[in-house]
């Protein structure tokens, strides 16, 4: 079985899971307990936060709040920072942001959406035109989860702050963290990450925040994590996240180059008379969006599954939306006939060149056969 749906979830890193296993079976104590074992586990959580944070940020200026997932981190950013005036975001956002800001609209907050370029990047000039003296929050995805388009969030944030220094800037970094090399700058106020996209386990994410930013909690209760996210911490998942992060960042450049070659092999090998490449040339090597024009992407996906190749048709988090076409793909200016055939292949450093070539053969063969049958 070839697994090319890593943007939906990745296989947990076996070494990281094994290393963290003791926090599930032996060191299972409640981190909020007052006895010494509870305090020791609380220190482990603090150490994990610092180790994860230092991979992309200066620990003196940023802190980290553990959440249950990237969606919760996105929601905390939106609902705790976008409380007045207007909120500006883009048409390429993950549903965790898109649905959250639409809920803000129901609560009386004006929401403005920036357009996309044909490659799926944010139209920065349009976005900046939407920012004014009443904009409380701007949220721009770092790497789009469907097309792989990379936004230069650091330049965008700097330009947003130049227009309104009081506007908070957030980015959903779920598809960037552990994959695309970067360091957070002082213009970034909030940044969301997720464990299960990089070899951690499901049920753990984090919201990175600028330390000087005063942020209210999104979940209330026992006051864990400096009262910023109540709820007993999932220590096992947190430690898995830490170990997987450290492993990823020790190999990030080599992994980037390896995955880039896999993506290049597939782009080169796909029959251009059967497939249209949607991902731009400067997109993340970890995500490739194509269209089997004239066919339904979902049909092709099921057939590749039967042939031993697992791929996606877009965001797994939007699979329950009951909408035929991806709003992100349509916002790129792709017509509905092409949008019908959209497929997403997403990779990890565990994938191989041999798998890439086999995937090309499966896709070319299946799509060619189906089109011949339709004639």
BELDAKA-V27994 format. One line per field, one symbol per residue. ss: DSSP state (2 for helix, 1 for strand, 0 for the rest). Layout:
ss=???
This chain:
ss=011010000000022222220222200000000002222222222222222220000000011111100222222222222000011111000022222222222200011111010000010222222200001111100010000001002222222222200001111100000000000000000111110000000000111111000000000000022220000000222222222222222202222222222222222220000001100000000011111000002222222222001101000222000000002222200002222201111100000022222222222222222222220
